[in-house]
């Protein structure tokens, strides 16, 4: 199953941690920053594994990042 992430929330969390898109991509296991950019824009869904990795980086629940 694929999930759409709340892009603005992800951007805000990333900026509060002073992470670049490239740094976050590396932490989550993406090849480059363009994937994070597309997730933040709401044009790229993520699978459960990536959603959980994103949530772990920021110490939030995966559900809190998902668009309803």
BELGI-V680908 format. One record per residue. N is the residue number from 0. RES is the residue in one small letter. SS is DSSP state (H for helix, E for strand, L for the rest). Layout:
n	res	ss
N	RES	SS
N	RES	SS
//
This chain:
n	res	ss
0	x	L
1	x	E
2	x	E
3	x	L
4	x	E
5	x	L
6	x	H
7	x	H
8	x	H
9	x	H
10	x	H
11	x	H
12	x	H
13	x	H
14	x	H
15	x	H
16	x	L
17	x	L
18	x	L
19	x	L
20	x	H
21	x	H
22	x	H
23	x	H
24	x	H
25	x	H
26	x	H
27	x	H
28	x	L
29	x	L
30	x	L
31	x	L
32	x	H
33	x	H
34	x	H
35	x	H
36	x	H
37	x	H
38	x	H
39	x	H
40	x	H
41	x	L
42	x	L
43	x	L
44	x	L
45	x	E
46	x	E
47	x	H
48	x	H
49	x	H
50	x	H
51	x	H
52	x	H
53	x	H
54	x	H
55	x	H
56	x	H
57	x	H
58	x	L
59	x	L
60	x	L
61	x	H
62	x	H
63	x	H
64	x	H
65	x	E
66	x	L
67	x	L
//
